[in-house]
């Protein structure tokens, strides 16, 4: 299928599935996705990296945002283009440290070099222009600030399991539960057509980031990747 990543299209799609999004995410990963987010934050806690101001970009319903609150920052900006997803997040999380913002990846709500960490959990493959978005992330990050990406890097995956489970099972269950005829087919194709980890790291390098570490969460497919602004 042809992927339409126009922000209006993507926000409408996520508005449509917001109510069932958490249930399906945790069902499809057998709750292992919760462990990946927790380990990301555990790594930051042990690293001693400055975490005063954080942007959680493409934050969705706030599962990663909630974990990031364990860092006790001065402020977290939770940004997403779907108001429906942010509405779910507001019902889940209440904290004076948190500000939810209806914002896309190409115009972030902070001034130049004012942010310590930007996180993106399962969102960057939906960006219409990843290079432009990385440039905007670079703008708001302080020097040596961290970009951390938790993502499914799928276009080099040849496993029959991937094609059967994500290509057949997930879309069928997703359609039944969410009521969306499009979203979970889009999910599969967005992963399949996204860059592999090496290609994505090359794109980050062009945008002014150096690769620090990659953590293989699942079958050389789901990674948490740490980059530092040069």
C-alpha positions as CSV (number, residue, x, y, z in Angstrom):
1,X,0.0,0.0,0.0
2,X,1.1,3.6,-0.6
3,X,1.8,5.3,2.7
4,X,0.3,8.8,3.2
5,X,2.3,10.5,6.0
6,X,0.7,13.8,5.7
7,X,0.3,15.1,9.3
8,X,-3.4,15.6,8.9
9,X,-3.9,12.1,7.7
10,X,-1.7,10.6,10.5
11,X,-3.4,12.7,13.2
12,X,-6.8,11.6,12.0
13,X,-5.8,8.0,11.9
14,X,-4.5,8.1,15.5
15,X,-7.6,10.0,16.7
16,X,-9.6,7.2,15.3
17,X,-7.8,4.4,17.2
18,X,-6.9,6.4,20.4
19,X,-9.5,4.6,22.6
20,X,-8.2,1.1,21.9
21,X,-4.5,2.1,21.3
22,X,-3.1,1.1,24.7
23,X,-5.0,-2.2,24.9
24,X,-3.8,-3.3,21.4
25,X,-0.2,-2.2,21.9
26,X,0.2,-4.2,25.1
27,X,-1.7,-7.1,23.6
28,X,0.4,-7.3,20.5
29,X,3.7,-7.2,22.5
30,X,2.4,-9.3,25.5
31,X,3.3,-6.2,27.6
32,X,7.0,-6.4,26.7
33,X,6.8,-2.9,25.3
34,X,6.5,-1.7,28.9
35,X,9.8,-3.2,29.8
36,X,11.5,-1.5,26.8
37,X,10.3,1.9,28.0
38,X,11.3,1.2,31.6
39,X,14.8,0.1,30.6
40,X,15.2,3.3,28.6
41,X,14.6,5.4,31.6
42,X,16.7,3.1,33.9
43,X,19.6,3.7,31.5
44,X,19.2,7.5,31.8
45,X,19.0,7.3,35.6
46,X,22.2,5.3,35.8
47,X,24.0,7.5,33.2
48,X,23.9,10.7,35.2
49,X,22.8,12.6,32.0
50,X,21.2,15.9,32.7
51,X,17.4,15.6,32.5
52,X,16.0,19.0,33.6
53,X,14.0,19.7,30.4
54,X,12.6,16.8,28.3
55,X,10.5,16.6,25.2
56,X,8.7,13.4,24.6
57,X,7.9,13.7,20.9
58,X,5.1,11.7,19.2
59,X,4.1,10.8,22.8
60,X,0.8,9.3,22.0
61,X,-1.1,8.1,25.1
62,X,1.9,8.8,27.2
63,X,3.3,5.4,28.2
64,X,6.9,6.7,27.7
65,X,6.0,10.1,29.2
66,X,4.9,8.4,32.4
67,X,8.2,6.5,32.7
68,X,10.2,9.7,32.0
69,X,8.6,11.3,35.1
70,X,10.8,9.0,37.2
71,X,13.7,11.2,36.2
72,X,12.2,14.1,38.2
73,X,12.7,16.7,35.5
74,X,11.8,20.4,35.9
75,X,9.5,20.0,32.9
76,X,8.4,17.5,30.4
77,X,6.7,18.6,27.2
78,X,4.6,15.8,25.8
79,X,4.0,16.5,22.1
80,X,1.8,14.8,19.6
81,X,-0.2,15.7,16.5
82,X,-3.3,13.7,17.6
83,X,-5.6,15.4,20.1
84,X,-7.3,12.1,20.7
85,X,-4.1,10.5,21.9
86,X,-3.3,13.5,24.1
87,X,-6.8,13.3,25.6
88,X,-6.2,9.7,26.6
89,X,-2.9,10.7,28.1
90,X,-4.4,13.5,30.2
91,X,-6.7,10.9,31.8
92,X,-3.8,8.6,32.6
93,X,-1.2,11.1,33.9
94,X,-1.5,14.0,36.3
95,X,1.6,15.9,37.1
96,X,2.6,19.5,37.6
97,X,5.8,18.6,35.8
98,X,4.0,17.7,32.6
99,X,2.6,19.9,29.8
100,X,0.8,18.3,26.9
101,X,1.2,20.1,23.6
102,X,-0.6,19.5,20.3
103,X,2.5,19.9,18.1
104,X,4.3,18.1,15.3
105,X,7.9,17.2,14.9
106,X,8.8,20.1,12.6
107,X,7.9,22.9,15.0
108,X,8.7,22.2,18.6
109,X,7.5,24.4,21.5
110,X,10.9,25.4,22.8
111,X,13.6,28.0,22.0
112,X,17.0,27.1,20.6
113,X,19.3,25.0,22.8
114,X,16.9,24.8,25.7
115,X,16.2,21.0,26.0
116,X,18.3,18.3,27.6
117,X,16.6,15.2,26.1
118,X,14.2,14.4,23.3
119,X,12.7,11.0,23.2
120,X,10.6,9.4,20.4
121,X,8.9,6.1,21.2
122,X,7.5,4.3,18.1
123,X,6.8,7.5,16.3
124,X,9.6,8.6,14.0
125,X,8.7,6.2,11.2
126,X,5.4,8.2,10.9
127,X,7.2,11.5,10.3
128,X,6.5,13.0,6.9
129,X,10.1,14.4,6.6
130,X,12.4,12.7,9.1
131,X,15.4,14.8,8.1
132,X,13.6,18.1,8.7
133,X,12.3,16.8,12.0
134,X,15.8,15.8,13.1
135,X,17.0,19.3,12.2
136,X,14.3,20.8,14.5
137,X,15.2,18.4,17.3
138,X,18.8,19.4,16.9
139,X,17.8,23.1,17.1
140,X,16.1,22.7,20.5
141,X,18.6,20.4,22.1
142,X,21.5,21.8,24.1
143,X,25.0,20.8,23.0
144,X,25.7,17.3,24.1
145,X,21.9,16.9,24.6
146,X,20.5,13.4,23.9
147,X,18.1,12.1,21.3
148,X,16.7,8.7,22.2
149,X,14.7,6.7,19.7
150,X,12.7,3.5,20.6
151,X,11.6,2.1,17.2
152,X,10.9,-0.9,15.0
153,X,13.5,-0.8,12.2
154,X,11.9,-3.1,9.8
155,X,12.9,-2.9,6.2
156,X,15.8,-5.3,6.5
157,X,13.8,-7.9,8.4
158,X,13.4,-11.1,6.5
159,X,11.9,-13.2,9.2
160,X,8.7,-15.2,8.2
161,X,7.5,-14.5,11.8
162,X,7.5,-10.7,11.0
163,X,5.6,-11.0,7.8
164,X,3.0,-13.5,9.3
165,X,2.4,-11.8,12.6
166,X,2.7,-8.1,11.7
167,X,1.4,-8.6,8.2
168,X,-1.5,-10.9,8.8
169,X,-2.4,-11.3,12.5
170,X,-2.0,-7.7,13.8
171,X,-4.0,-6.0,11.0
172,X,-6.9,-8.5,11.5
173,X,-7.1,-8.1,15.2
174,X,-6.5,-4.4,15.0
175,X,-9.3,-3.9,12.6
176,X,-11.8,-5.9,14.7
177,X,-10.9,-4.2,18.0
178,X,-10.2,-0.6,16.9
179,X,-12.8,-0.4,14.1
180,X,-10.3,1.2,11.8
181,X,-10.0,-0.4,8.3
182,X,-6.7,1.3,7.7
183,X,-4.6,1.9,10.8
184,X,-3.1,-1.5,11.4
185,X,-2.3,-2.2,7.7
186,X,-0.6,1.2,7.8
187,X,1.3,0.0,11.0
188,X,2.7,-3.0,9.2
189,X,3.7,-1.1,6.1
190,X,5.2,1.8,7.9
191,X,7.6,-0.6,9.7
192,X,8.3,-2.6,6.6
193,X,9.2,0.4,4.6
194,X,11.1,2.4,7.3
195,X,14.9,2.7,7.2
196,X,17.1,0.0,8.8
197,X,19.1,1.0,11.8
198,X,22.3,1.8,9.9
199,X,20.4,4.0,7.4
200,X,18.7,5.8,10.2
201,X,21.9,6.4,12.0
202,X,23.4,7.8,8.8
203,X,20.5,10.3,8.6
204,X,21.0,11.3,12.2
205,X,24.7,11.9,11.5
206,X,23.8,14.3,8.6
207,X,21.5,16.1,11.1
208,X,24.3,16.7,13.6
209,X,24.1,13.6,15.9
210,X,26.6,11.1,16.9
211,X,25.6,7.5,17.7
212,X,26.3,6.6,21.3
213,X,24.7,3.2,21.8
214,X,22.1,0.8,20.4
215,X,20.2,-1.7,22.5
216,X,18.6,-4.7,20.7
217,X,15.3,-5.2,22.5
218,X,13.8,-7.8,20.2
219,X,15.1,-10.0,17.4
220,X,17.3,-7.3,15.8
221,X,14.1,-5.5,15.0
222,X,13.1,-3.3,18.0
223,X,15.9,-1.1,19.2
224,X,16.5,1.7,21.6
225,X,19.1,4.0,20.1
226,X,21.0,6.8,21.8
227,X,22.4,9.8,19.9
228,X,24.2,12.9,21.2
229,X,24.0,16.3,19.6
230,X,27.5,17.2,18.4
